[in-house]
């Protein structure tokens, strides 16, 4: 199985639940897909993300799945 990244893209999602003490935030995009960001990802820190805020996600796409690589709050 190859894990080579096949593509990278950007996506805007809305923060649904932010749990900075646990190092997690859950976001939902316009297609109702849930994405997770963690405190160890590339970004300004989960303390800059609040519920209801729009966040730009950078996604790495692999053959069988996609993962968030980085995030930037937009509002």
N, C-alpha and C positions, 0 to 999 in steps of 0.2 A: 504494500500500500504506500503510495506516494503522498507526502504531506506538503509538497511544494505549493506555495501560494499561486493561485491562477489569476487572481484579479484583486483590485482594491477599488472601493467606491465610497461615496459619502451619502449619508442618509440623515434626515431630520426626524427626530422623535420627541415625544413629550414625556417628561418625568412623571411617572405614576406614583412611585413610592421611593423615598430617599431615606436610607438608614446609615448615616455616616458613622455611627458608633460600631456598626457591623462591617463597614467598608463596602457597602452595596447600594446600588440604586437600580430600580427597574423602570424601563421606559417602553412606551408603546408607539409604534409608527403608524402611518396612515393606512396601512394594510392590516392593522390589528396584530402585528407581530410584536412579541415582547422581547426586549433586549436587556441585557444586564451589563452594568459597568461596575468596576471595583476600584477601590482606592489605590491599587497598585498599577492601574493602567495609565497610559500617557494622557495627561489632562491637568487642569488647574487644581484639582482636589474636589472631593465630594462635598465639602463645605460650601462650594460655590454653586451647587445645584440645588434647586428647590422644587417641590411638587408643583406641577403645572407648567414648568418652564420648558421651552423648546431647547433642544440640545442637538448639535451636529455631531454625528458619529462617523468615524472612519472605520470601515469594515474591511476585513481580509476575507476573501472568498476562497474556499478549498473545494475540491471535487464533491464532497458530501455534506459540507456545512459552511457556515459563515460565522465569524466572531468579530466582536468589537475590538479594535486596536487602540483607538484614542477617542476623546470626546472634548467638545468645547461648548459651554453654555452660550446661548444666543441672546437671551433677554437680559 
